[in-house]
């Protein structure tokens, strides 16, 4: 079995830019969001850093952090 690749160490003097790592997403009650699988929705509840409860119309879903497939509109 192989080990997972470790992140590469970058020197501060390197001419190549380090990849930009996006910060954590923050949602508030009432925010409109879109999800790759469920479509448009509205945030109904927030469990800070854990999950977000979103109403997508026919169903309410609890989306877990890091919210990779969900963006705020």
C-alpha positions as CSV (number, residue, x, y, z in Angstrom):
1,X,0.0,0.0,0.0
2,X,1.2,3.5,-0.7
3,X,1.0,6.4,1.7
4,X,-1.1,9.5,0.8
5,X,0.9,12.3,-0.7
6,X,2.0,14.9,1.8
7,X,1.6,18.6,0.9
8,X,4.7,19.9,-0.7
9,X,6.8,22.3,1.4
10,X,7.4,25.6,-0.4
11,X,10.4,27.9,0.3
12,X,9.5,31.6,0.9
13,X,12.0,32.6,-1.8
14,X,10.6,30.3,-4.4
15,X,9.7,32.0,-7.8
16,X,6.6,29.7,-8.0
17,X,3.5,30.8,-6.1
18,X,2.1,28.5,-3.6
19,X,-1.5,27.3,-4.3
20,X,-4.2,29.5,-2.7
21,X,-6.1,27.6,-0.1
22,X,-9.6,29.1,0.3
23,X,-10.8,29.9,3.9
24,X,-13.7,28.2,5.5
25,X,-17.2,29.3,4.2
26,X,-19.5,31.0,6.6
27,X,-23.3,30.9,6.2
28,X,-26.0,32.8,8.1
29,X,-29.7,32.1,8.5
30,X,-31.6,33.5,5.5
31,X,-28.7,33.2,3.0
32,X,-29.6,32.0,-0.4
33,X,-27.3,29.2,-1.5
34,X,-26.9,26.8,-4.5
35,X,-25.8,23.2,-4.2
36,X,-24.4,21.1,-7.0
37,X,-26.8,18.3,-6.3
38,X,-29.9,19.8,-4.7
39,X,-30.1,23.2,-6.5
40,X,-31.3,26.5,-5.0
41,X,-32.1,26.8,-1.3
42,X,-32.2,29.0,1.8
43,X,-30.3,28.5,5.0
44,X,-32.7,27.7,7.9
45,X,-30.2,26.9,10.6
46,X,-26.5,27.0,11.3
47,X,-24.4,24.7,13.5
48,X,-21.2,26.8,13.5
49,X,-18.3,24.8,12.0
50,X,-20.3,21.6,11.8
51,X,-23.3,21.8,9.5
52,X,-26.0,23.9,7.9
53,X,-29.7,23.1,7.6
54,X,-30.9,24.2,4.1
55,X,-34.5,24.2,2.8
56,X,-34.3,23.2,-0.9
57,X,-38.1,23.3,-1.4
58,X,-39.3,19.7,-1.4
59,X,-36.7,18.7,1.2
60,X,-34.6,20.1,4.0
61,X,-31.0,18.8,4.0
62,X,-28.3,19.0,6.7
63,X,-25.1,19.8,4.7
64,X,-21.9,19.0,6.6
65,X,-18.8,21.2,6.7
66,X,-16.6,21.9,4.6
67,X,-19.5,22.7,2.2
68,X,-17.5,21.8,-0.9
69,X,-20.5,21.6,-3.2
70,X,-22.4,24.6,-1.8
71,X,-21.9,28.3,-2.5
72,X,-23.6,31.5,-1.3
73,X,-25.4,33.6,-3.8
